């Protein structure tokens, strides 16, 4: 890693034998975070009788609820007097920006693969990055206790994948550990009797190279992650490639664009077990955090003033999808959230831009909103979900893909690689669904009773695709997709066929009215809910929008009482997650997001104004 440092005076790198920097990479739900829990137990971070929440690293509420890692985490364990810095990385392609930059801090990676499922799409995504950086890969075949597990076959599949990804001969000669993280054991062979995690720790010490560094060289720290503290402000986190940083030491920050400024390092930290520990000095080879880099961004260098050092910039894949955040102008604004102003919304999003390198955030020229560009709908919706939990109310439009042009001025659009595993009887249905969304099949093979399909599909085509696929395959299909490349624009796609049911007035919904409406389509609201003019309350069974009265009640005559009527039986309304709502809406619609509700609405609330706009 040190070869990319431009030093004025050449010094031969030294191995820091008492440190190992290792990242953990895996497909979603292959047991990565559970594996870290077990390493912490084995290294004695927790007492035998200590009650610890499972998946301790997934500290973010959303991470626990979604069962995925969103933000990278740094922890350390000590084994045989060697400090092992463990970097837990996101497994989902939408958080690739996190993966790419934190791998720069590692010398090796634990590749965790499910012993039943084998390598999956996200395995390929994270492994490709790790191999390109030259990391030493330790393959961990997890869940060997699972019924139907096939550990030896999976090892062969991993080998084939690494060959396909052009791994070096040295990388192909990878060590293998067989494990059951949930049961707390790792083994050199599936059938041996070992019941602890020691073989994995031993393999890390033996196989992951100690970091190359120059302890006596000039300071060279590249910031890979930015933390925020309400007490000290911005905290830069990265690997110290060279030198020693002392508390209160003068330093130089070289930004990505080449500009420089002097600063003083006020505090320095190392990562000890589950937290940071303040130090008087930190040494080359370790992963460290520094306070005093108030204006530092990801990729910036913290270095010596006398002998400044530059590292190659951190390459991050560009966003492919954008959405505009606007301050809410809903008739119900302020009822559920505490933060509703346009200024607070702008400040919050610009603050996000400081630490989230994989997003691009900028105010629109006409000041009507803030455009946020990310790697996909999930990536964008996680930010929205975080903000609604912070008390924000806002509205967002339909996500759009970011279009580029080639040298001849032809339009290019982002193309995803999508992989689908589906029972063979539904393979034809899955192919049909992808075909209608502009997908082209590139591979197809049998895996037991399932069919494995690979498609190239425009990013636009993936919106709402998962729901269509699950409906067509009776919920049996699994799909993952990630950005592949920019390719020729594939023309316009047909939008949603069915029109919307739109509330005509601002009133609470009434069961009698909904009973009538449910015969004309699918409802998104139940009785007694606050509705307003222009709010989308359901989907019509026919094409074209229809304005409906959700507050219509039964007019009682003097001949009979309401008790004589049959009891109204309403079908439960359809509820949307944020991702589903974003994928569902059309260009003239918005998603209203509050701490308690996700509502769909027309951009123009008044039916009269909508008619005027449509004429123009």
C-alpha positions in Angstrom: 0.0 0.0 0.0 2.9 2.3 0.7 4.1 2.3 -2.9 1.7 5.0 -3.8 3.2 7.4 -1.2 5.4 10.1 -2.7 8.2 10.6 -0.2 11.0 13.0 -0.6 13.4 10.5 1.1 13.0 6.8 0.3 12.9 4.5 3.4 12.4 0.8 3.3 8.9 -0.2 4.7 8.8 -2.0 8.0 6.3 -4.7 9.0 4.3 -3.7 12.0 4.1 -7.3 13.3 1.8 -6.5 16.3 -1.0 -5.2 14.1 -3.4 -6.8 11.5 -5.9 -4.8 9.5 -8.6 -7.0 8.2 -12.0 -6.2 6.5 -15.0 -8.5 6.6 -16.8 -8.8 3.3 -19.9 -10.8 2.5 -23.2 -11.0 0.7 -26.2 -9.7 2.7 -27.2 -12.2 5.5 -24.3 -14.6 5.1 -23.4 -14.0 8.8 -20.8 -11.3 8.7 -21.9 -9.3 11.7 -22.6 -12.4 13.8 -19.0 -13.6 13.0 -17.7 -10.3 14.4 -19.8 -10.9 17.6 -18.1 -14.3 18.1 -14.6 -12.9 17.6 -15.3 -10.3 20.3 -16.4 -13.1 22.6 -13.4 -15.3 21.9 -11.0 -12.4 22.4 -12.5 -11.8 25.8 -14.1 -8.4 25.1 -17.3 -9.6 26.8 -17.5 -11.5 30.1 -18.9 -15.0 30.1 -22.1 -14.0 31.9 -22.5 -10.6 30.1 -25.8 -10.1 28.3 -25.0 -8.7 24.9 -27.4 -7.8 22.2 -26.8 -9.9 19.1 -25.2 -8.2 16.1 -23.6 -5.7 18.4 -22.0 -3.8 15.5 -25.3 -3.1 13.9 -25.9 -0.2 16.3 -28.0 1.8 13.9 -31.8 1.2 14.3 -32.3 0.8 10.6 -29.5 -1.8 10.4 -31.2 -3.9 13.0 -34.6 -3.6 11.4 -33.4 -4.2 7.8 -30.9 -6.9 8.8 -28.1 -5.2 6.8 -25.0 -3.2 7.6 -25.2 0.3 6.2 -22.2 2.1 7.8 -18.7 0.6 8.1 -17.6 0.1 11.7 -14.1 -0.2 13.3 -13.4 -2.4 16.2 -10.4 -4.3 17.5 -9.6 -7.5 19.3 -6.3 -8.6 20.8 -5.1 -12.1 20.3 -1.6 -13.5 21.1 -0.5 -9.9 21.9 -1.4 -8.9 18.3 -4.0 -6.2 17.8 -6.5 -7.1 15.0 -8.4 -4.1 13.6 -11.6 -5.5 12.2 -13.5 -3.4 9.7 -17.2 -4.4 9.2 -18.3 -3.4 5.7 -21.8 -3.0 4.1 -22.8 -5.9 1.9 -25.4 -4.2 -0.2 -24.3 -2.7 -3.5 -26.2 0.6 -2.8 -23.6 1.3 -0.1 -20.6 0.6 -2.3 -19.2 4.0 -1.5 -18.6 2.8 2.1 -17.1 -0.5 0.9 -14.7 1.0 -1.5 -13.1 3.5 0.8 -12.8 1.4 4.0 -11.0 -1.4 2.1 -8.2 1.1 1.6 -7.5 0.6 5.3 -7.0 -3.2 5.2 -4.3 -5.6 4.2 -6.5 -8.6 4.1 -10.2 -9.6 4.0 -12.4 -12.3 5.5 -14.7 -13.4 2.7 -17.7 -15.0 4.4 -19.8 -17.3 2.2 -23.0 -19.2 3.1 -22.3 -23.0 2.9 -25.7 -23.6 1.4 -26.1 -20.6 -1.0 -22.5 -20.2 -2.1 -21.3 -17.0 -3.7 -24.1 -14.5 -4.4 -24.2 -11.3 -6.4 -23.0 -9.1 -3.5 -20.2 -11.5 -2.9 -19.0 -10.8 -6.3 -19.4 -7.0 -5.8 -17.3 -6.7 -2.6 -14.8 -9.4 -3.6 -14.0 -7.6 -6.9 -13.0 -4.5 -4.9 -10.9 -6.4 -2.4 -9.0 -8.3 -5.1 -8.3 -5.1 -7.1 -6.6 -3.6 -4.0 -4.4 -6.7 -3.7 -5.8 -7.8 -0.4 -5.1 -11.3 1.0 -8.4 -13.2 1.1 -9.3 -15.7 3.8 -12.3 -17.6 2.7 -14.7 -18.5 5.6 -17.4 -21.0 4.7 -20.1 -20.1 7.2 -23.3 -21.9 8.3 -21.8 -25.4 7.8 -24.4 -26.6 10.4 -27.3 -25.6 8.0 -29.3 -28.5 6.5 -28.3 -29.0 2.9 -24.9 -27.3 3.4 -22.3 -28.2 0.7 -19.1 -26.6 2.0 -16.7 -28.3 -0.4 -18.8 -27.4 -3.5 -19.0 -23.8 -2.3 -15.2 -23.7 -2.0 -15.0 -24.7 -5.7 -17.5 -22.0 -6.6 -15.5 -19.4 -4.7 -12.4 -20.4 -6.6 -14.2 -20.2 -9.9 -15.5 -16.7 -9.0 -12.0 -15.5 -8.1 -10.6 -16.8 -11.4 -13.4 -15.0 -13.2 -12.5 -11.8 -11.3 -8.9 -12.1 -12.3 -7.4 -12.9 -8.9 -3.6 -13.3 -8.8 -2.0 -16.7 -8.3 -1.2 -15.7 -4.7 -4.8 -14.7 -4.1 -6.1 -18.0 -5.6 -4.0 -19.9 -3.1 -6.4 -18.8 -0.3 -6.7 -20.4 3.2 -10.1 -21.8 4.0 -12.0 -21.9 7.4 -15.3 -23.7 8.0 -17.5 -22.1 10.6 -20.9 -21.7 12.2 -20.9 -18.2 13.6 -24.2 -18.6 15.3 -22.8 -21.6 17.2 -19.5 -20.0 17.8 -17.0 -22.3 16.2 -14.5 -22.3 13.3 -12.7 -25.3 11.9 -9.9 -26.2 9.5 -12.0 -29.0 8.1 -15.8 -29.3 8.2 -15.8 -32.6 10.1 -13.3 -31.8 12.9 -14.6 -31.4 16.4 -13.4 -27.9 17.3 -16.0 -25.8 19.1 -14.4 -22.3 19.4 -13.2 -19.5 17.1 -9.5 -19.9 17.7 -8.7 -21.4 14.2 -10.0 -18.2 12.6 -8.0 -16.0 14.8 -4.9 -18.1 14.2 -5.4 -18.0 10.4 -5.8 -14.1 10.5 -2.4 -13.9 12.3 -0.7 -16.3 9.9 -2.3 -15.3 6.6 -3.1 -11.6 6.7 0.1 -9.6 6.2 1.3 -7.2 8.9 1.0 -3.6 7.6 3.9 -2.1 5.7 4.7 1.2 7.2 7.5 3.7 7.8 7.5 4.4 11.6 10.2 7.0 11.3 8.9 8.6 8.1 6.8 11.8 7.8 3.2 11.6 8.9 0.9 10.1 6.2 -2.7 9.6 7.1 -5.5 9.4 4.5 -9.0 10.0 5.8 -11.4 7.2 4.8 -14.3 8.0 7.0 -15.6 11.2 8.7 -17.3 11.0 12.1 -19.1 13.8 13.8 -19.2 14.6 17.5 -21.3 17.4 19.0 -18.4 18.0 21.4 -15.4 18.1 19.1 -16.8 18.5 15.6 -15.4 16.5 12.7 -13.3 13.4 13.4 -11.1 12.0 10.6 -10.6 8.2 10.5 -8.1 6.4 8.4 -5.0 4.3 8.4 -1.7 5.8 9.4 0.7 4.7 6.7 3.8 6.5 7.9 5.1 8.4 10.9 3.8 9.0 14.4 1.0 11.6 15.3 1.2 13.2 18.7 -1.6 15.0 20.5 -1.4 18.8 19.9 1.0 18.3 17.0 1.1 20.8 14.1 0.0 19.2 10.8 -0.8 20.0 7.2 -4.1 18.9 5.5 -3.9 18.4 1.7 -7.4 18.3 0.2 -8.4 16.3 -2.8 -8.3 19.4 -5.1 -4.7 20.1 -4.0 -5.5 23.0 -1.7 -3.7 23.0 1.7 -4.2 24.4 5.1 -2.3 24.2 8.4 -4.0 22.8 11.5 -3.2 21.3 14.9 -4.1 17.8 15.9 -6.0 18.3 19.1 -6.7 14.7 20.0 -5.7 11.3 18.7 -7.5 8.0 19.2 -7.0 4.3 18.4 -9.8 1.8 18.2 -9.9 -0.5 21.2 -12.5 -3.2 21.3 -15.9 -1.6 20.7 -14.9 2.1 21.1 -12.2 4.7 20.6 -9.4 5.2 23.2 -7.6 8.5 23.4 -3.8 8.3 23.1 -0.9 10.7 23.5 0.5 9.4 20.3 -0.5 6.9 17.5 1.9 4.9 15.4 2.2 3.9 11.7 0.3 0.8 10.7 -2.7 1.4 13.0 -6.2 2.6 12.2 -6.6 5.9 14.0 -9.0 8.8 14.5 -7.9 12.5 14.8 -9.6 15.7 16.0 -8.6 19.0 14.6 -9.3 18.4 10.9 -12.4 20.6 10.9 -12.5 21.1 7.1 -11.3 17.6 6.1 -13.2 15.4 3.6 -12.8 11.8 2.7 -9.7 11.2 0.7 -7.8 14.2 2.2 -4.3 13.8 3.5 -3.1 14.7 7.0 0.6 15.0 6.8 3.8 16.7 8.1 4.3 20.4 7.3 8.0 19.9 6.6 7.8 16.8 4.4 4.3 16.6 3.0 3.1 13.3 1.6 0.5 12.5 -1.1 -1.4 9.2 -1.6 -3.4 8.2 -4.6 -7.0 9.6 -4.3 -9.7 7.2 -3.2 -11.7 6.3 -6.3 -15.5 6.2 -5.7 -18.1 5.0 -8.2 -20.4 7.8 -9.2 -24.1 8.0 -8.2 -26.6 6.7 -10.7 -29.9 7.9 -9.3 -31.1 11.3 -8.0 -34.1 12.5 -6.1 -35.2 16.1 -5.2 -36.0 16.9 -1.5 -38.5 19.7 -0.9 -39.9 21.3 2.1 -43.4 19.9 2.6 -46.4 22.0 1.5 -49.0 19.4 2.5 -52.2 20.7 4.2 -51.1 18.4 7.1 -47.6 19.8 7.5 -46.3 20.1 11.0 -48.8 17.7 12.6 -46.4 14.8 13.0 -42.9 16.3 12.7 -41.0 19.0 14.5 -38.7 20.1 11.7 -40.5 21.4 8.6 -38.6 24.4 7.3 -36.8 24.6 4.0 -33.7 26.1 5.7 -33.4 23.2 8.2 -33.9 20.7 5.4 -31.1 22.3 3.4 -28.7 22.4 6.4 -29.4 18.8 7.2 -28.7 17.5 3.7 -25.6 19.6 3.3 -24.3 18.2 6.6 -24.9 14.7 5.1 -22.7 15.6 2.1 -19.8 16.1 4.5 -19.6 12.5 5.7 -21.4 10.5 2.9 -18.9 10.5 0.0 -21.0 8.3 -2.2 -23.8 10.9 -2.3 -23.8 14.1 -4.3 -26.0 16.8 -2.7 -26.6 20.2 -4.3 -29.3 22.9 -4.2 -31.4 23.3 -7.4 -30.7 26.6 -9.4 -34.3 27.8 -8.7 -33.9 27.1 -5.0 -37.0 25.0 -5.0 -35.3 21.9 -3.5 -32.2 20.0 -2.8 -31.1 17.2 -5.3 -29.6 14.2 -3.7 -27.8 11.7 -5.9 -27.0 8.2 -4.7 -26.4 4.6 -5.8 -30.0 3.4 -5.8 -33.4 3.7 -4.3 -32.4 1.8 -1.1 -29.4 4.1 -0.6 -31.6 7.2 -0.9 -34.4 5.8 1.2 -32.0 5.0 4.1 -31.2 8.8 4.3 -34.9 9.6 4.2 -35.7 7.1 6.9 -32.9 8.5 9.1 -34.3 12.0 8.7 -37.9 11.2 9.4 -36.7 9.5 12.7 -34.9 12.8 13.5 -38.3 14.6 13.3 -38.2 16.0 9.7 -41.2 16.4 7.4 -40.5 16.8 3.7 -41.6 15.7 0.3 -39.7 14.0 -2.5 -40.3 13.5 -6.2 -39.8 10.4 -8.4 -36.2 9.2 -8.5 -34.5 9.8 -11.9 -31.5 8.1 -13.3 -28.5 10.2 -14.1 -28.0 10.4 -17.9 -24.6 11.0 -19.5 -23.5 11.6 -23.1 -20.7 10.0 -25.1 -18.2 11.8 -27.3 -20.8 11.8 -30.2 -23.5 13.3 -28.0 -25.5 10.1 -27.7 -27.4 9.5 -24.5 -26.0 6.9 -22.0 -27.8 5.5 -19.0 -26.7 3.4 -16.1 -27.1 -0.3 -16.6 -27.4 -2.8 -13.7 -26.5 -6.4 -13.5 -29.4 -8.3 -11.9 -29.3 -11.9 -10.8 -32.4 -13.9 -10.0 -32.8 -17.3 -8.3 -36.3 -18.7 -8.9 -38.0 -22.1 -8.8 -37.6 -23.5 -12.4 -41.4 -23.5 -12.9 -41.5 -19.7 -12.6 -38.3 -19.0 -14.7 -40.4 -18.1 -17.8 -42.5 -15.6 -15.7 -39.3 -14.0 -14.4 -37.8 -13.6 -17.9 -41.1 -12.0 -19.0 -41.1 -9.5 -16.1 -37.5 -8.5 -16.9 -38.2 -8.3 -20.7 -41.0 -5.8 -20.0 -38.6 -3.6 -18.0 -35.9 -3.5 -20.8 -33.8 -6.3 -19.4 -31.7 -8.6 -21.6 -30.8 -12.1 -20.3 -27.0 -12.8 -20.3 -26.9 -16.1 -18.5 -29.1 -18.9 -17.3 -28.3 -22.2 -15.6 -29.9 -24.8 -13.3 -28.9 -25.0 -9.6 -30.8 -28.0 -8.1 -34.5 -27.3 -8.4 -33.9 -23.6 -9.0 -33.0 -21.6 -12.1 -30.3 -18.9 -11.9 -30.8 -16.0 -14.3 -28.6 -13.1 -15.0 -29.8 -9.9 -16.8 -28.4 -6.6 -17.9 -31.2 -4.0 -17.3 -31.4 -0.2 -17.2 -31.4 1.2 -13.7 -34.8 2.8 -14.6 -36.2 -0.7 -15.2 -35.3 -1.9 -11.7 -37.8 0.6 -10.1 -40.8 -1.4 -8.8 -39.3 -4.5 -10.4 -39.0 -6.5 -7.2 -42.7 -6.2 -6.5 -43.6 -7.3 -10.0 -41.2 -10.2 -9.8 -42.6 -11.4 -6.5 -46.2 -11.2 -7.8 -45.3 -13.1 -10.9 -43.5 -15.9 -9.0 -45.8 -16.0 -5.9 -43.1 -14.6 -3.7 -40.6 -17.4 -4.6 -37.9 -15.3 -6.4 -34.8 -13.6 -4.9 -33.3 -10.8 -6.8 -30.1 -8.6 -6.4 -28.8 -6.0 -8.7 -25.8 -3.6 -8.8 -24.4 -1.0 -11.1 -22.5 -2.5 -14.0 -21.7 0.2 -16.6 -23.1 3.1 -18.6 -24.7 1.9 -21.9 -26.8 3.2 -24.8 -30.1 4.7 -23.8 -32.8 2.1 -24.4 -35.8 4.4 -25.1 -38.8 5.3 -23.1 -40.6 2.8 -20.9 -44.4 2.7 -20.4 -45.4 4.1 -17.0 -47.9 2.7 -14.5 -51.0 1.5 -16.4 -53.6 2.1 -13.7 -54.7 5.6 -12.7 -54.8 7.0 -9.2 -57.8 7.6 -6.9 -57.4 11.2 -5.6 -59.2 12.7 -2.7 -61.4 15.6 -3.6 -61.4 17.4 -0.2 -59.5 17.7 3.1 -61.5 15.4 5.5 -61.3 12.2 7.4 -62.0 9.0 5.4 -65.3 7.2 6.1 -65.9 3.5 6.0 -69.0 3.8 3.9 -67.2 5.8 1.2 -64.2 3.4 1.2 -66.6 0.4 0.9 -67.8 1.8 -2.4 -64.3 2.8 -3.6 -62.8 -0.6 -2.9 -65.0 -2.1 -5.6 -63.3 0.2 -8.1 -59.7 -0.5 -7.2 -57.1 -0.9 -4.4 -57.2 1.4 -1.4 -54.2 3.0 0.4 -56.1 4.4 3.4 -58.4 3.0 6.0 -61.3 4.6 7.8 -60.8 7.6 10.1 -57.5 8.7 8.4 -56.7 12.3 7.7 -56.9 12.9 3.9 -56.6 16.1 1.9 -57.4 17.4 -1.6 -54.8 15.9 -4.1 -53.8 13.1 -1.8 -53.6 9.6 -3.5 -55.9 7.3 -1.6 -55.8 4.3 -3.9 -55.2 2.9 -7.3 -58.0 2.7 -9.9 -58.7 -0.6 -11.7 -58.8 1.4 -14.9 -56.5 3.8 -16.7 -56.7 7.5 -15.9 -56.9 9.3 -12.6 -60.3 9.7 -10.8 -61.2 12.2 -8.1 -63.1 10.5 -5.3 -65.0 11.5 -2.2 -63.5 9.6 0.8 -65.8 11.3 3.3 -69.2 10.4 1.7 -71.6 8.9 4.3 -74.8 7.0 4.1 -77.9 9.3 3.9 -80.5 7.9 6.3 -84.1 8.2 5.4 -87.1 7.8 7.9 -88.0 4.4 6.5 -85.1 2.4 7.9 -82.2 2.8 10.3 -78.6 2.4 9.6 -78.6 -0.7 11.8 -80.5 -2.5 9.1 -77.7 -2.3 6.7 -75.2 -5.1 6.3 -71.9 -4.6 8.2 -69.2 -3.0 6.1 -66.2 -5.2 5.4 -63.2 -3.4 4.3 -60.1 -5.0 2.8 -57.0 -3.9 4.7 -55.4 -1.0 2.9 -52.1 -1.4 1.1 -49.2 0.2 2.9 -46.0 1.3 1.3 -42.4 1.3 2.5 -40.3 4.3 1.5 -38.6 2.3 -1.3 -41.9 1.0 -2.6 -43.5 4.5 -2.6 -40.5 6.0 -4.4 -40.7 3.2 -7.1 -44.5 3.5 -7.4 -45.0 7.2 -8.1 -45.1 8.9 -11.5 -43.5 12.2 -12.5 -46.5 14.3 -11.5 -46.6 12.8 -8.0 -44.8 13.1 -4.7 -44.1 11.1 -1.6 -44.9 13.0 1.6 -42.6 11.8 4.4 -43.2 12.4 8.1 -42.1 10.7 11.3 -45.3 8.7 11.4 -46.6 8.5 7.8 -45.7 7.9 4.2 -48.4 9.5 2.0 -48.7 9.6 -1.8 -50.0 12.8 -3.4 -50.2 14.8 -6.6 -47.7 17.5 -7.1 -50.5 19.9 -7.9 -53.2 19.3 -5.2 -56.1 21.2 -6.8 -58.0 19.2 -9.5 -58.8 22.4 -11.4 -55.1 23.5 -11.4 -54.1 20.0 -12.5 -56.6 20.2 -15.5 -55.1 23.6 -16.5 -51.6 22.2 -16.3 -52.4 19.1 -18.4 -53.9 21.4 -21.1 -50.6 23.3 -21.3 
